[in-house]
Amino acid sequence: MPHPYVLLSAAVSLDGYLDDTGPERLLLSSPADFDRVDEVRASADAILVGAGTIRADNPRLLVNSPERRAARTAAGRPAYPLKVTVSGTGDLDPDAAFWHTGGEKILYTTGEGAERARALGLAADVVPLGAELDWRRLLTHLHDVRGVRRLMVEGGGLIHTQLLTQGLADEIQLVLAPLFVGDPAAPRLFGPGGYPSGRLRLLETRRIEDVVLMRYEPTAPGTGPLPVAADRHWLAVACELAQRCPPADTAFSVGAVVVAADGAELARGHSREGGDPVVHAEEAALAKLDPADPRLAGATVYSSLEPCARRASRPAPCARLILDAGVRRVVTAWREPDTFVAGADGGGVLAAGGAQVVVLPEYEERAKAPNRHLLR
């Protein structure tokens, strides 16, 4: 199901701590970075913190700049983003500043936690997620019911760890402060867990007074039927490649990317690449690789259109080429219509060959965009 773009935001000491154990909150950011955070908040549809952060820090989570609030309202948005928190127990202080500043608030909790939260009279929309907290259900609800497209997550460390290890974080904005904490009892940003494999992609580094901002995005594909944030990134790349195809009236415009399990891009291709009028996107990408490359066995193919099951222009359709290459996971945006081949079912061919096929229909319109002339 569609999710918001999830941005994790945090500041840490040089030795990786979010705070010390003193009675006052340790200020890690500089004044200029606090203003940058305010700008990021103003760009978000919602800001999320965990119940532990509310208990420990009593945050207000406001957009402090009047100019930024005015810009939001001028654009038809509320002055403040939706404020979101998560608690399994629903046991939160009804007098906390979180509930009494800014705009709308929402608490995601369990069925039991919802009863407790309502009994406490928390000033929020209380949404039970069932017997246990489920991050995918939470994100889907934010997207589909509350219209959240960009979610800023400000902590704490457990929340950041859960979202990253479940493959639900699209971006990490990490500020590194020039100090040490050194107290093993102090909270750290990330705890132990099964993190995405490979190296994250560095998007930006920026000096802000005496701190450094680093922006990263995960790149490692998922490993099963549930998509991760990196799957969405790579499928968006495939849809962008489809826009590069020379136009044609007798074939679809498709983009494809082959990505190793550690997030390394192995190859990319698009329909009619290199002046070949009949080459398909997946075919063009796979042709650039050594068939003996051991990374293919753990790779994922991202294709803006379901790989073909039958074709007249080449001996083997793309679904068969993918299986023969040893790839066993494919992510696509759009099932092939009957425009040129009746009953096309490349996904069925792939599944019969032992491949996992994941369809992300929220990218279907992007995949269709360069093919509108064929769909009238």
Residue pairs with C-beta under 8 A, 6 or more apart in sequence:
1 136
1 140
1 143
1 144
2 140
2 143
2 144
2 362
3 136
3 139
3 140
3 142
3 143
3 168
4 45
4 46
4 139
4 142
4 143
4 148
4 149
4 150
4 151
5 149
5 150
5 151
5 170
5 171
6 139
6 151
6 153
6 163
6 168
6 169
6 170
6 171
6 229
7 40
7 44
7 150
7 151
7 152
7 153
7 169
7 170
7 171
7 172
7 173
8 153
8 160
8 163
8 164
8 169
8 171
8 172
8 173
9 37
9 40
9 152
9 153
9 154
9 173
10 18
10 154
10 155
10 157
10 160
10 172
10 173
10 174
10 175
10 189
11 18
11 28
11 29
11 33
11 174
11 175
11 176
11 177
11 211
12 18
12 28
12 174
12 175
12 176
12 177
12 188
12 189
13 26
13 28
13 177
13 179
13 180
13 181
14 176
14 177
14 178
14 179
14 180
15 180
15 181
15 182
16 188
16 189
16 190
17 181
17 183
17 186
17 187
17 188
17 189
18 28
18 155
18 156
18 157
18 186
18 187
18 188
18 189
19 25
19 26
19 56
19 181
19 186
19 187
20 26
20 181
20 183
20 186
21 183
21 185
21 186
25 57
26 181
28 175
28 177
28 179
28 211
29 37
29 175
29 177
29 211
30 208
30 209
30 210
30 211
31 209
32 208
32 209
33 175
33 208
33 209
33 211
33 213
35 65
36 208
36 213
38 63
38 64
38 65
38 68
39 65
39 68
40 152
40 173
41 47
41 61
41 62
41 63
41 81
41 152
42 63
42 65
42 68
42 69
42 71
42 72
42 81
43 150
43 152
44 81
44 150
44 151
44 152
45 77
45 81
45 82
45 147
45 148
45 149
45 150
45 151
46 81
46 82
46 83
46 84
46 142
46 146
46 148
46 150
46 151
46 152
47 61
47 81
47 82
47 83
47 84
47 151
47 152
47 153
47 154
48 83
48 84
48 85
48 86
48 151
48 152
48 153
48 154
48 159
49 59
49 61
49 84
49 85
49 98
49 153
49 154
49 155
49 156
49 159
50 85
50 86
50 87
50 155
50 156
50 158
50 159
51 85
51 86
51 87
51 88
51 89
51 91
51 92
52 156
52 158
53 59
53 154
53 155
53 156
53 159
54 85
54 92
54 93
54 96
54 98
55 92
55 93
55 96
56 156
58 96
58 97
58 98
59 97
59 98
59 154
60 97
60 98
60 101
60 102
61 83
61 98
61 101
61 102
61 154
62 80
62 101
62 102
63 69
63 72
63 79
63 80
63 81
69 79
69 80
70 79
72 78
72 79
72 80
73 79
78 103
78 104
79 103
80 102
80 103
81 102
81 103
81 152
82 103
82 104
82 105
82 106
82 146
82 148
83 98
83 102
83 103
83 104
83 105
83 106
84 105
84 106
84 107
84 108
84 142
84 151
85 92
85 98
85 105
85 106
85 107
85 108
85 124
86 107
86 108
86 109
86 133
86 138
86 159
87 107
87 108
87 109
87 113
87 117
88 109
88 110
88 113
88 132
88 133
89 109
89 110
89 112
89 113
89 116
90 107
90 109
90 110
90 112
90 113
90 114
90 115
90 116
90 117
90 120
90 122
90 126
91 113
91 116
91 117
91 120
92 107
92 117
92 120
92 122
94 120
94 121
94 122
94 123
98 105
99 105
99 122
99 123
99 124
100 123
104 125
105 123
105 124
105 125
106 124
106 125
106 126
106 127
106 146
107 117
107 122
107 124
107 125
107 126
107 127
108 127
108 129
108 133
108 138
108 141
109 117
109 126
109 127
109 128
109 129
109 133
110 128
110 129
110 130
110 131
110 132
110 133
111 128
111 130
111 131
113 128
114 126
114 127
114 128
117 124
117 126
118 126
127 141
129 137
129 138
129 141
130 137
135 162
135 163
135 166
135 168
136 166
136 168
136 226
139 151
139 168
142 148
142 151
143 149
153 159
153 160
153 163
153 169
156 187
157 187
157 188
157 189
157 190
157 191
158 191
160 169
160 189
160 190
161 190
161 191
161 193
162 193
163 169
164 172
164 190
164 193
164 195
164 196
164 218
165 193
165 194
165 195
165 196
166 228
167 196
167 218
167 222
167 226
167 227
167 228
167 229
167 230
168 228
168 229
169 218
169 229
170 217
170 218
170 229
170 232
170 233
171 203
171 215
171 216
171 217
172 200
172 215
172 216
172 217
173 213
173 214
173 215
174 189
174 213
174 214
174 215
174 216
175 208
175 211
175 212
175 213
175 214
176 211
176 212
176 214
177 210
177 211
178 210
178 211
196 218
196 219
196 220
196 228
196 230
196 263
197 220
197 261
197 262
197 263
198 219
198 220
198 260
198 261
198 262
198 263
198 264
199 219
199 262
199 263
200 216
200 217
200 218
200 219
200 263
201 216
201 217
201 218
201 219
201 263
202 214
202 215
202 216
203 215
203 216
203 217
204 213
204 214
204 215
205 212
205 213
205 214
205 215
206 212
206 213
207 213
217 229
217 230
217 233
218 228
218 229
218 230
218 233
218 263
219 230
219 233
219 234
219 259
219 263
219 264
220 228
220 230
220 261
220 262
220 263
221 228
221 230
221 231
221 234
221 259
221 261
221 263
221 299
221 300
221 329
221 331
222 228
222 230
222 231
222 300
222 329
222 331
222 358
223 261
223 329
224 356
225 356
225 358
227 331
227 358
227 360
230 263
231 300
231 302
231 331
231 358
231 360
232 360
232 363
234 257
234 259
234 300
234 302
234 331
235 302
235 304
235 331
235 332
235 333
235 360
235 363
236 363
236 366
237 255
237 257
237 268
237 302
238 254
238 255
238 256
238 257
238 268
238 281
238 302
238 303
238 304
238 333
239 255
239 304
239 333
239 363
239 366
239 367
239 369
240 255
241 255
241 256
241 257
241 268
241 269
241 270
241 281
241 304
242 253
242 254
242 255
242 270
242 271
242 281
242 304
242 305
242 367
242 369
242 370
242 371
243 253
243 255
243 369
243 370
244 255
244 270
245 253
245 254
245 255
245 270
245 271
245 272
245 273
245 281
245 370
246 272
247 253
247 370
247 373
248 271
248 272
248 277
249 373
249 374
250 340
251 271
251 272
251 278
251 340
252 271
252 305
252 336
252 339
252 340
252 371
252 374
253 270
253 271
253 272
253 370
253 371
254 270
254 271
254 280
254 281
254 282
254 303
254 304
254 305
254 367
255 268
255 269
255 270
255 271
255 281
255 303
255 304
256 268
256 269
256 270
256 281
256 282
256 284
256 285
256 301
256 302
256 303
256 304
257 265
257 267
257 268
257 285
257 301
257 302
258 265
258 266
258 267
258 268
258 285
258 286
258 289
258 296
258 299
258 300
258 301
258 302
258 327
259 265
259 266
259 299
259 300
259 301
259 302
260 266
260 295
260 298
260 299
261 295
261 298
261 299
261 300
264 295
266 289
266 293
266 295
266 296
266 299
267 285
267 286
267 288
267 289
268 285
269 279
269 281
269 282
269 283
269 284
269 285
269 286
269 287
269 288
270 281
270 284
271 279
271 280
271 281
271 284
272 278
272 279
273 279
273 281
273 284
274 284
276 284
278 313
278 314
280 307
280 308
280 311
280 314
280 318
281 303
281 304
281 305
281 318
282 301
282 303
282 307
282 318
282 321
282 322
283 314
283 318
283 321
285 301
286 321
286 322
286 325
289 296
289 325
291 325
296 325
296 326
296 327
297 326
297 327
297 328
299 327
299 329
300 327
300 329
300 330
300 331
301 307
301 322
301 327
301 329
301 330
301 331
302 330
302 331
302 332
303 318
303 330
303 331
303 332
303 333
304 332
304 333
304 334
304 363
304 366
304 367
305 332
305 333
305 334
305 336
305 367
306 332
306 334
306 335
306 336
306 344
306 346
306 347
306 359
307 317
307 318
307 319
307 321
307 322
307 330
307 332
307 346
307 347
307 349
307 350
308 317
308 318
308 319
308 336
308 341
308 344
308 346
309 317
309 319
309 336
309 341
309 344
309 345
309 346
309 348
309 349
310 317
310 341
310 344
311 317
311 318
311 341
316 324
317 346
317 349
318 346
319 346
319 347
319 349
319 350
319 353
320 349
320 353
322 330
322 350
322 355
323 349
323 350
323 353
323 354
323 355
327 355
328 354
328 355
328 356
329 355
329 356
329 358
330 347
330 350
330 355
330 356
330 357
330 358
331 358
331 359
331 360
332 347
332 357
332 358
332 359
332 360
333 359
333 360
333 361
333 363
333 364
333 366
333 367
334 359
334 361
334 363
334 364
334 367
334 368
335 344
335 347
335 359
336 344
336 345
336 346
337 344
337 375
338 344
339 374
339 375
347 357
347 359
350 357
351 357
368 375
